[in-house]
């Protein structure tokens, strides 16, 4: 049995991905702040390890990763997924608190989880593992009113590249999946802004299946960057 830890697992892409891996027989550590929701969604799975915690809190992350590694014996994959979009506005309308909330979750939280996974993968025997960071189409081109989110996702790309380079000595692979318009609660907020002209979207299961493909590769192969998106998104040629 292989072992994956999924952050932001209580909803959206994280939940869909965790459920798919559980159905495929993986042992899945599901991390999210809402412990009651984790129990409601994953309590019936024998191969789920419920890990309530906040990825922006260093102590929470350290305790969660140590617990999962102890229960599972190792961590084969981290799906570094937890994130948020934040309130849409131009830069002059965004407060410092709103900026920091997005940056803290999308960058610092991802850093803390990658650091914990990297240390465990480096120490375990056999050595190695895979970190999959959830980027975004916004890691390439922005939406309007997304200054904090877009900045954070560009930073995730830099993190992915550096982890890939630093991980080579230890058989730690790192890749990034950039997802466009999977139907989740996050996308619903954009749909609600203009219900008469909803953006093109795809079922969230396609994002989860793409993560599974990346995770199932042997460590001598890596998807460095993958873009999976609704076909009719104005991504190609946006600008």
C-alpha atoms as a printed R data frame, in Angstrom:
    type eleno elety resid chain resno       x      y       z
1   ATOM     1    CA   UNK     A     1   0.000  0.000   0.000
2   ATOM     2    CA   UNK     A     2   1.249  3.487  -0.870
3   ATOM     3    CA   UNK     A     3   0.713  6.515   1.324
4   ATOM     4    CA   UNK     A     4  -0.299 10.063   0.395
5   ATOM     5    CA   UNK     A     5  -1.028 13.108   2.520
6   ATOM     6    CA   UNK     A     6  -3.521 15.584   1.060
7   ATOM     7    CA   UNK     A     7  -3.839 19.103   2.463
8   ATOM     8    CA   UNK     A     8  -7.019 21.100   2.092
9   ATOM     9    CA   UNK     A     9  -8.834 17.771   1.928
10  ATOM    10    CA   UNK     A    10 -12.216 18.814   3.319
11  ATOM    11    CA   UNK     A    11 -13.559 20.316   0.088
12  ATOM    12    CA   UNK     A    12 -13.001 20.962  -3.596
13  ATOM    13    CA   UNK     A    13 -10.021 19.502  -5.422
14  ATOM    14    CA   UNK     A    14  -8.494 18.188  -2.203
15  ATOM    15    CA   UNK     A    15 -11.599 16.235  -1.266
16  ATOM    16    CA   UNK     A    16 -12.083 14.821  -4.768
17  ATOM    17    CA   UNK     A    17  -8.428 13.775  -4.914
18  ATOM    18    CA   UNK     A    18  -8.446 12.178  -1.468
19  ATOM    19    CA   UNK     A    19 -11.602 10.207  -2.280
20  ATOM    20    CA   UNK     A    20 -10.113  8.937  -5.544
21  ATOM    21    CA   UNK     A    21  -6.901  7.764  -3.859
22  ATOM    22    CA   UNK     A    22  -8.911  6.081  -1.114
23  ATOM    23    CA   UNK     A    23 -10.971  4.247  -3.720
24  ATOM    24    CA   UNK     A    24  -7.732  3.150  -5.408
25  ATOM    25    CA   UNK     A    25  -6.515  1.539  -2.179
26  ATOM    26    CA   UNK     A    26  -3.969  4.104  -1.001
27  ATOM    27    CA   UNK     A    27  -3.631  5.015   2.670
28  ATOM    28    CA   UNK     A    28  -4.605  8.684   2.651
29  ATOM    29    CA   UNK     A    29  -3.852 11.261   5.315
30  ATOM    30    CA   UNK     A    30  -6.484 13.982   5.013
31  ATOM    31    CA   UNK     A    31  -5.517 17.334   6.515
32  ATOM    32    CA   UNK     A    32  -7.817 20.323   6.948
33  ATOM    33    CA   UNK     A    33  -8.778 22.783   9.644
34  ATOM    34    CA   UNK     A    34 -12.329 21.480   9.954
35  ATOM    35    CA   UNK     A    35 -12.002 18.240  11.895
36  ATOM    36    CA   UNK     A    36 -15.757 17.671  12.032
37  ATOM    37    CA   UNK     A    37 -15.966 17.846   8.239
38  ATOM    38    CA   UNK     A    38 -13.080 15.387   7.885
39  ATOM    39    CA   UNK     A    39 -14.958 12.975  10.141
40  ATOM    40    CA   UNK     A    40 -18.166 13.436   8.156
41  ATOM    41    CA   UNK     A    41 -16.526 12.963   4.748
42  ATOM    42    CA   UNK     A    42 -13.828 10.370   5.463
43  ATOM    43    CA   UNK     A    43 -14.855  8.686   8.711
44  ATOM    44    CA   UNK     A    44 -16.195  5.647   6.870
45  ATOM    45    CA   UNK     A    45 -12.916  4.842   5.106
46  ATOM    46    CA   UNK     A    46 -10.704  2.273   6.834
47  ATOM    47    CA   UNK     A    47  -7.653  3.523   4.898
48  ATOM    48    CA   UNK     A    48  -8.142  7.231   5.775
49  ATOM    49    CA   UNK     A    49  -6.144  8.945   8.518
50  ATOM    50    CA   UNK     A    50  -7.925 12.059   9.742
51  ATOM    51    CA   UNK     A    51  -5.472 14.878  10.420
52  ATOM    52    CA   UNK     A    52  -7.140 18.078  11.618
53  ATOM    53    CA   UNK     A    53  -4.714 20.988  11.502
54  ATOM    54    CA   UNK     A    54  -3.938 24.376  10.012
55  ATOM    55    CA   UNK     A    55  -1.201 24.426   7.370
56  ATOM    56    CA   UNK     A    56  -0.249 27.990   8.329
57  ATOM    57    CA   UNK     A    57   0.681 26.900  11.869
58  ATOM    58    CA   UNK     A    58   4.156 25.427  12.087
59  ATOM    59    CA   UNK     A    59   3.384 23.248  15.097
60  ATOM    60    CA   UNK     A    60   0.211 21.850  13.500
61  ATOM    61    CA   UNK     A    61   2.121 20.874  10.373
62  ATOM    62    CA   UNK     A    62   4.950 19.223  12.281
63  ATOM    63    CA   UNK     A    63   2.535 17.235  14.456
64  ATOM    64    CA   UNK     A    64   0.342 16.157  11.530
65  ATOM    65    CA   UNK     A    65   3.240 14.944   9.388
66  ATOM    66    CA   UNK     A    66   4.879 13.148  12.296
67  ATOM    67    CA   UNK     A    67   1.616 11.411  13.161
68  ATOM    68    CA   UNK     A    68   0.935 10.296   9.603
69  ATOM    69    CA   UNK     A    69   4.485  9.050   9.092
70  ATOM    70    CA   UNK     A    70   4.255  7.093  12.351
71  ATOM    71    CA   UNK     A    71   0.920  5.507  11.430
72  ATOM    72    CA   UNK     A    72   1.709  4.836   7.772
73  ATOM    73    CA   UNK     A    73   5.402  4.089   8.132
74  ATOM    74    CA   UNK     A    74   6.381  6.538   5.386
75  ATOM    75    CA   UNK     A    75   5.050  9.288   3.124
76  ATOM    76    CA   UNK     A    76   5.203  8.417  -0.563
77  ATOM    77    CA   UNK     A    77   3.380 11.501  -1.876
78  ATOM    78    CA   UNK     A    78   2.313 14.910  -0.631
79  ATOM    79    CA   UNK     A    79  -0.452 16.655  -2.541
80  ATOM    80    CA   UNK     A    80   0.260 20.201  -1.406
81  ATOM    81    CA   UNK     A    81  -3.174 21.513  -2.179
82  ATOM    82    CA   UNK     A    82  -4.514 23.856   0.518
83  ATOM    83    CA   UNK     A    83  -5.143 27.363  -0.766
84  ATOM    84    CA   UNK     A    84  -7.614 30.178  -1.247
85  ATOM    85    CA   UNK     A    85  -8.498 32.808  -3.839
86  ATOM    86    CA   UNK     A    86  -9.403 35.704  -1.563
87  ATOM    87    CA   UNK     A    87 -11.691 38.619  -2.276
88  ATOM    88    CA   UNK     A    88 -11.511 39.845  -5.865
89  ATOM    89    CA   UNK     A    89 -10.495 43.500  -6.181
90  ATOM    90    CA   UNK     A    90  -7.867 45.760  -7.702
91  ATOM    91    CA   UNK     A    91  -4.725 46.330  -5.647
92  ATOM    92    CA   UNK     A    92  -5.904 49.677  -4.243
93  ATOM    93    CA   UNK     A    93  -9.024 48.039  -2.826
94  ATOM    94    CA   UNK     A    94  -7.243 45.193  -1.069
95  ATOM    95    CA   UNK     A    95  -6.348 45.522   2.598
96  ATOM    96    CA   UNK     A    96  -3.006 44.371   3.980
97  ATOM    97    CA   UNK     A    97  -4.853 41.831   6.120
98  ATOM    98    CA   UNK     A    98  -6.561 40.354   3.033
99  ATOM    99    CA   UNK     A    99  -3.220 40.205   1.193
100 ATOM   100    CA   UNK     A   100  -1.503 38.481   4.100
101 ATOM   101    CA   UNK     A   101  -4.291 35.937   4.505
102 ATOM   102    CA   UNK     A   102  -3.857 34.699   0.928
103 ATOM   103    CA   UNK     A   103  -0.050 34.813   1.012
104 ATOM   104    CA   UNK     A   104   0.109 33.051   4.378
105 ATOM   105    CA   UNK     A   105  -2.045 30.153   3.220
106 ATOM   106    CA   UNK     A   106  -0.935 29.829  -0.395
107 ATOM   107    CA   UNK     A   107   2.810 30.306   0.117
108 ATOM   108    CA   UNK     A   108   3.757 29.888   3.767
109 ATOM   109    CA   UNK     A   109   1.370 26.983   4.288
110 ATOM   110    CA   UNK     A   110   2.687 25.264   1.192
111 ATOM   111    CA   UNK     A   111   6.281 25.890   2.317
112 ATOM   112    CA   UNK     A   112   5.648 24.389   5.758
113 ATOM   113    CA   UNK     A   113   4.045 21.254   4.310
114 ATOM   114    CA   UNK     A   114   6.719 20.816   1.643
115 ATOM   115    CA   UNK     A   115   9.417 21.236   4.273
116 ATOM   116    CA   UNK     A   116   7.864 18.580   6.521
117 ATOM   117    CA   UNK     A   117   7.370 16.169   3.618
118 ATOM   118    CA   UNK     A   118  10.879 16.743   2.260
119 ATOM   119    CA   UNK     A   119  12.435 16.012   5.667
120 ATOM   120    CA   UNK     A   120  10.423 12.809   6.078
121 ATOM   121    CA   UNK     A   121  11.135 11.599   2.540
122 ATOM   122    CA   UNK     A   122  14.839 12.314   2.979
123 ATOM   123    CA   UNK     A   123  14.970 10.380   6.270
124 ATOM   124    CA   UNK     A   124  12.826  7.355   5.460
125 ATOM   125    CA   UNK     A   125  14.084  4.022   4.143
126 ATOM   126    CA   UNK     A   126  13.907  3.554   1.222
127 ATOM   127    CA   UNK     A   127  14.602  7.217   0.733
128 ATOM   128    CA   UNK     A   128  12.503  9.395  -1.544
129 ATOM   129    CA   UNK     A   129   8.990 10.417  -2.432
130 ATOM   130    CA   UNK     A   130   7.009 12.892  -4.490
131 ATOM   131    CA   UNK     A   131   5.637 16.351  -3.781
132 ATOM   132    CA   UNK     A   132   2.834 17.601  -6.022
133 ATOM   133    CA   UNK     A   133   2.090 21.305  -5.642
134 ATOM   134    CA   UNK     A   134  -1.263 22.688  -6.662
135 ATOM   135    CA   UNK     A   135  -0.512 25.716  -8.798
136 ATOM   136    CA   UNK     A   136  -3.097 27.377 -11.031
137 ATOM   137    CA   UNK     A   137  -3.668 28.785 -14.479
138 ATOM   138    CA   UNK     A   138  -2.895 32.017 -12.622
139 ATOM   139    CA   UNK     A   139   0.684 30.780 -12.249
140 ATOM   140    CA   UNK     A   140   0.939 31.764 -15.935
141 ATOM   141    CA   UNK     A   141  -1.680 34.463 -16.617
142 ATOM   142    CA   UNK     A   142  -3.947 36.298 -14.152
143 ATOM   143    CA   UNK     A   143  -7.627 36.864 -13.796
144 ATOM   144    CA   UNK     A   144  -8.800 40.400 -13.162
145 ATOM   145    CA   UNK     A   145  -8.801 41.385  -9.521
146 ATOM   146    CA   UNK     A   146  -6.520 38.561  -8.355
147 ATOM   147    CA   UNK     A   147  -3.323 40.333  -7.254
148 ATOM   148    CA   UNK     A   148  -2.740 38.267  -4.105
149 ATOM   149    CA   UNK     A   149  -3.755 34.922  -5.595
150 ATOM   150    CA   UNK     A   150  -1.782 35.387  -8.803
151 ATOM   151    CA   UNK     A   151   1.329 36.523  -6.927
152 ATOM   152    CA   UNK     A   152   1.083 33.489  -4.651
153 ATOM   153    CA   UNK     A   153   0.758 31.032  -7.515
154 ATOM   154    CA   UNK     A   154   3.782 32.470  -9.316
155 ATOM   155    CA   UNK     A   155   5.679 31.890  -6.076
156 ATOM   156    CA   UNK     A   156   4.464 28.268  -5.999
157 ATOM   157    CA   UNK     A   157   6.082 27.725  -9.406
158 ATOM   158    CA   UNK     A   158   9.413 28.932  -8.035
159 ATOM   159    CA   UNK     A   159   8.997 26.632  -5.061
160 ATOM   160    CA   UNK     A   160   8.262 23.680  -7.345
161 ATOM   161    CA   UNK     A   161  11.365 24.259  -9.450
162 ATOM   162    CA   UNK     A   162  13.620 24.618  -6.434
163 ATOM   163    CA   UNK     A   163  12.231 21.516  -4.739
164 ATOM   164    CA   UNK     A   164  12.761 19.562  -7.952
165 ATOM   165    CA   UNK     A   165  16.404 20.618  -8.046
166 ATOM   166    CA   UNK     A   166  17.121 20.159  -4.333
167 ATOM   167    CA   UNK     A   167  15.313 16.837  -4.209
168 ATOM   168    CA   UNK     A   168  17.396 15.063  -6.855
169 ATOM   169    CA   UNK     A   169  20.053 13.857  -4.414
170 ATOM   170    CA   UNK     A   170  17.401 12.192  -2.268
171 ATOM   171    CA   UNK     A   171  15.057 10.691  -4.893
172 ATOM   172    CA   UNK     A   172  12.447 13.325  -4.093
173 ATOM   173    CA   UNK     A   173  10.541 14.349  -7.211
174 ATOM   174    CA   UNK     A   174   8.429 17.492  -7.329
175 ATOM   175    CA   UNK     A   175   5.853 18.513  -9.896
176 ATOM   176    CA   UNK     A   176   3.085 21.062 -10.225
177 ATOM   177    CA   UNK     A   177  -0.446 20.754 -11.498
178 ATOM   178    CA   UNK     A   178  -2.061 23.921 -12.829
179 ATOM   179    CA   UNK     A   179  -5.824 23.485 -12.836
180 ATOM   180    CA   UNK     A   180  -8.273 25.686 -14.675
181 ATOM   181    CA   UNK     A   181 -11.959 25.917 -13.784
182 ATOM   182    CA   UNK     A   182 -12.640 22.623 -12.053
183 ATOM   183    CA   UNK     A   183 -16.167 22.820 -10.631
184 ATOM   184    CA   UNK     A   184 -15.563 23.395  -6.930
185 ATOM   185    CA   UNK     A   185 -16.817 25.814  -4.284
186 ATOM   186    CA   UNK     A   186 -14.010 28.172  -5.343
187 ATOM   187    CA   UNK     A   187 -15.235 28.313  -8.935
188 ATOM   188    CA   UNK     A   188 -18.825 28.687  -7.761
189 ATOM   189    CA   UNK     A   189 -17.937 32.100  -6.382
190 ATOM   190    CA   UNK     A   190 -16.887 33.209  -9.867
191 ATOM   191    CA   UNK     A   191 -20.037 31.714 -11.382
192 ATOM   192    CA   UNK     A   192 -22.176 33.567  -8.854
193 ATOM   193    CA   UNK     A   193 -20.594 36.872  -9.898
194 ATOM   194    CA   UNK     A   194 -22.045 36.473 -13.414
195 ATOM   195    CA   UNK     A   195 -24.647 33.674 -13.465
196 ATOM   196    CA   UNK     A   196 -25.905 34.708 -16.894
197 ATOM   197    CA   UNK     A   197 -22.476 34.155 -18.428
198 ATOM   198    CA   UNK     A   198 -20.791 31.363 -16.446
199 ATOM   199    CA   UNK     A   199 -17.179 30.514 -17.247
200 ATOM   200    CA   UNK     A   200 -16.375 27.230 -19.027
201 ATOM   201    CA   UNK     A   201 -15.764 24.496 -16.479
202 ATOM   202    CA   UNK     A   202 -14.895 20.818 -16.127
203 ATOM   203    CA   UNK     A   203 -15.742 18.171 -13.573
204 ATOM   204    CA   UNK     A   204 -13.381 18.174 -10.606
205 ATOM   205    CA   UNK     A   205 -12.776 14.444 -11.114
206 ATOM   206    CA   UNK     A   206 -10.500 15.248 -14.061
207 ATOM   207    CA   UNK     A   207  -8.199 17.207 -11.779
208 ATOM   208    CA   UNK     A   208  -8.130 14.338  -9.267
209 ATOM   209    CA   UNK     A   209  -7.356 11.795 -11.989
210 ATOM   210    CA   UNK     A   210  -4.479 13.970 -13.192
211 ATOM   211    CA   UNK     A   211  -2.979 14.044  -9.690
212 ATOM   212    CA   UNK     A   212  -3.312 10.257  -9.539
213 ATOM   213    CA   UNK     A   213  -1.400  9.920 -12.817
214 ATOM   214    CA   UNK     A   214   1.420 12.067 -11.470
215 ATOM   215    CA   UNK     A   215   1.513 10.164  -8.178
216 ATOM   216    CA   UNK     A   216   1.611  6.701  -9.730
217 ATOM   217    CA   UNK     A   217   4.760  7.331 -11.784
218 ATOM   218    CA   UNK     A   218   7.981  5.685 -10.598
219 ATOM   219    CA   UNK     A   219  10.415  8.118  -9.006
220 ATOM   220    CA   UNK     A   220  12.691  8.013 -12.071
221 ATOM   221    CA   UNK     A   221   9.906  9.744 -14.042
222 ATOM   222    CA   UNK     A   222   8.241 13.042 -13.259
223 ATOM   223    CA   UNK     A   223   5.532 15.307 -14.605
224 ATOM   224    CA   UNK     A   224   7.249 18.617 -13.953
225 ATOM   225    CA   UNK     A   225   4.272 20.764 -14.911
226 ATOM   226    CA   UNK     A   226   0.802 19.707 -15.994
227 ATOM   227    CA   UNK     A   227  -2.030 21.979 -17.107
228 ATOM   228    CA   UNK     A   228  -5.523 20.501 -17.028
229 ATOM   229    CA   UNK     A   229  -8.387 22.868 -17.693
230 ATOM   230    CA   UNK     A   230 -11.808 23.404 -19.196
231 ATOM   231    CA   UNK     A   231 -11.241 23.287 -22.949
232 ATOM   232    CA   UNK     A   232 -12.964 26.572 -23.776
233 ATOM   233    CA   UNK     A   233 -11.261 28.696 -21.144
234 ATOM   234    CA   UNK     A   234  -9.752 31.906 -22.571
235 ATOM   235    CA   UNK     A   235  -6.311 30.800 -21.431
236 ATOM   236    CA   UNK     A   236  -4.604 30.435 -24.793
237 ATOM   237    CA   UNK     A   237  -4.511 33.988 -26.121
238 ATOM   238    CA   UNK     A   238  -5.647 35.589 -22.865
239 ATOM   239    CA   UNK     A   239  -4.299 39.099 -22.401
